[in-house]
Amino acid sequence: MFPLDEQPPFQMKAHDEAATEAPFSPGGWSFLISASVLGLAALAPFWGSAWAGAFLLPPGAGQVIGGMTFSGSSRAFDAHGRVIPVPSYRKFELGTYLEYGLHERVTLVASPSYDHIRSGKPGFTYDGLGQSMIGARIGLLRSDWDILSFETSLLSPSPPFTQGAALIQARRAAGADLHLAAAHGFKLEAVPVFLEAAFGYRFFGHAQPGEWHVDLTVGGRPIPRLLALIQNFSTIFSNQTKVWPRQSWHKFQISLVYDLTSQWSVQGGSFITVAGTNAGREFGPLLALWYRF
């Protein structure tokens, strides 16, 4: 989720009568394909993958998720994936994720963000627009228990990646994201559960390497008001250049979303980078507030 680039991958029903009867009612699931939305390059994916998913919202419905993540480390993965000591590194991300149901098969998405990055190495700092996104999702296939969707979005320029605990001098260029997502719902001992997998590729300008993304989510409601999420977000560079070394990172995240009312929910959790190459071993907490309308 969040630290990742990048995302909750589903339409979460609040604790009301309908949710109590069927928190993940298969008949109510909609499916989407992302269609390109032009014109707002200043917006792009906050927490990226963390919020992207296969599900869509009904026409006229929307949701806003505002949140923050904190991360830091004094360890990093080297070019061989070994953990090594590096100068300390701290990062704060603040952003908003928005979804709006334009049509029963189309949901618009946007996510402006702000990053505050500090490294123990002098001169390696950043304050400004984080990786932000605007795009759309459109349904491909649908059955009672399964969804297949495709999403396309435009990405804004954003802060440099970390190579160990230092920052690559070049900023990330503007680009575009394409990904395919599938979800399957079922019940496990009367507990509603869903599985979701998303596979995508990001293209960037200025000879910046592309990125392969693989995001996996397991979610369930042990009680009607509480949604538990276990997620893994993987990013792998497609190649390397003199400016951009080959990088990869795999982040594990666990969080809980609690429905305060039919419109408001709160989310709390934590994440950690469990493996990678030329990447910081980040870990930290996340907090978010959800509003549905």
N, C-alpha and C positions, 0 to 999 in steps of 0.2 A: 504494500500500500504505500502510503505516502512517500516516504523518503525515496522511494523508488520513484521513479519517475512517475514521476510521474505520476493510487485509485482505490465506494463500495459497489461491486459489480452486480447489482441487482436492484430491483424495485422493492424496497423494504416496506411491508405493510405495518402500520402502527397497531397498537394493542386496542383493537376495537372488536366488534362482534364478528366481522368477516375474518379478521386475522386470527381470532381465537378458534374459529371453526377450521380454517385452512390457511395458516401463515404463508404457505407457498403453493397456493391453489394452482395446479397445472393448467386448468381451463382459463385462468386469468393471465397467464404469461403471454407476452408479446415478443416478437422477434424483429431484429433490425439489421440493416446494412448501413454502414456509414457512407454518406454521400458528401462530396466536397462542398465546403461552404467558403465562399471567397469574401475577402474584404476586411478582416480584422486580424492582421498578422501580429498585432500586439498581444493577442490572447493565445494561450497554449496550455499544455497539461500540467497542472499543479499536482504533484504526487503522481503524475502520469499514470502508469499502469494501475496504480492502486485503485483508481476509481473507474477505470474503463471496464466494460463488461458486455455481456450478451443481451441483457434485458433492456426493455424500453418502457417509457411512460405512456399512459393513455393520453389522447389528444386533450390539450388544455391544462394538463397537470404538470407540475414541476417540483423540483427539489433543489435546495441550496445547502451545501456542506462547507462550512468554514472551519479551518483548523490550523494546527501548527505542529511542527516536529522539531526536536532538538537532537543533535547527534555530535559525536566527537570521538577521537581516538588518538592514541599515541603508538598505534601499530598499523601495519599495512601489509598487503600481499605483494610480493615481488614478482618479477617476470616468470618465475617458476611456480608461483602459487604458495610460496613459503611465507610465514608470518615473520616480519622484521620490525625492529623499533624505528620510529621516524619522529620528526618534530610533531608536537601536538597539533590537532586540527579540530576546529569547532564550526558547526553549521546550524543555522536557524532558518527554517522555511515557514512562511506564512502565506496562506492561499485560500482560494474559494473555488469550489467545483459546482457548476450549474448544469441542470438538465431540464429540458422542456419538451413535452410531447407535442410535436407539430402535426402528426398524423398517426394513425394506429400502427403504421409500420415505419415511422420516422421520428427519431428523438434527436433534438439539437443538443450539443454539449459545448461547454466552454470552461476554461480554468486559468484565470490570471493568478500570478504568484510573485512573491518577493523573497529574495535570498540574502542572507547575511552570513558571509564566510570569513573565517579567520584562521590563519595557519601560524604555527610557531616560527616559521621561516620568514624573516623580514621581507616585506614587499608583496607577499602572497595573500592578498585580501580581495574581497568582492562585496559590493553592496548594490543591489539593483534588481531588475526584472529577472525572475526565475524562468525556467522553461514553461511557457504558457501555450495554450492550445484553443482552437475553435474548430468545430467539426460537426459531424452528424453520423447517426447510426440508422441502418435500415434492415428490416427483417428479411432473411433468406428462406429459411425453412422452419416449420413449426409442427409439433405434435403435442399430445397431451402432457408428455413429461420431458420433452427435449426442445432445445432452441439452437439455431445456427444463425449467426449474424456477421455482418461485415461493417467495419468503421473506417472512415477516412477523416483526417484532420490536418490543419495547417499548424506548424510550430513556429514560435517566435525565436529570435536569437536569445541566448541565455548564457549563464555563467560557465566558466571553464570546468572541465572535469578535474578530479584529483588524481594525480599520479603518485601513489603513495600518499604522503601528507602534503606534498607540494602541489601547486596549481599549474596546469598547462597554460601557457601564456595566451594562446588563442582562445577567443570565446567560441562557444558553440554557434554555428550558423543557423539561419532560418531553414526550415525543412518541411517535410510532409510525412505523415504516419499512415500506414495501412495495416489493418490487422483483422483476423478472422477469429471469432469467439464462439464456443459451443458450451452449453450447459445442460445438465441432467438433474432432475429432482426425484426424490423418493423418500420413503419413510423408513427410519431405523428404530425399531422398538417404539413405534408411535411418535418418534421425534422427526419433524420435517427437516430434511437435509438436502443440500444441493451441491453439486460438483461443477466447477467451471474451469475451462482451459482457454487461453487466448494466445495466438501466435501472430507475430507481426514483424514488420520491417520499417525502419525509418531512413529516409533519404535526406541528406544535408547538402547545402551549397559549399562553395569555396574549398573544394577537394577534401572536405572532411569525410572520414570513413562512415559508412552506414552502420546501423545497429540492428541486430536480431533481438527480438524480445519474446520471452516465453513466461507467461504468468499463470499460476495455478491457485485455485481457491477452493476451500472446503468450508461451507457454512451450515449452521443449523440452529434451531430454536429449542433449547431444552425446556424453556418456559415461554409462554406467549409474548411476554414483554422483552425478552432477552435474545439477542442474536450473537452467536459466537462465530468468529472468523479466524481461520488459519490460512495464511497465504505465503506464496513464494514468488519472487520476482527476479528474473534472470535477464541480464543484458550482455551481449557479446558483440564486439566490434567485428565488422566484416573483413577489414584489412588494416594496414598501418601505413603511416607516412613519416617523414622526418619530424613533423610537428606533433603528430598524433600517434603515440605508441599503441600497440595492440593491447586492448583492455577487455576485461570481463568482470562481472560481479554478480553474486547470487545472494539475495536478501530474503530472510525469513521474518515473517511478521505474525503476531497474534494479537487480537483485539476483541473487545466486547462492545456491542451497541445496545443501549437500554432505552426503551420507549418511555419518555416522560408523559406524553399525551399522544393524541392521534396525529399531531403535527410536529412535535418536537422530540428529538432524541439526542443522547450524548454518547460519545465514543471515546474509549481510552485503550491504550495498548502500548506495545514496544516492538522494536525491530532490531536486527543485527545482520551484518554482512557475514555470511558463514564461509564463503570461498570467493576467490577471484584472482586476477593477475593485474599487476600495475594499478591497484586500486586500494583505497583506504578501507580498513576494517571498521566500518561505522556501526554504532549502536546508540540507542536512545529511546525516549518515550514519544508518544503521539497523543494529541487531544483534538477532538472535533465536536462541533455542534451541528445537528441536522435540522432543517426546516422543510416541511412538505406543504405544498399548496395546490 
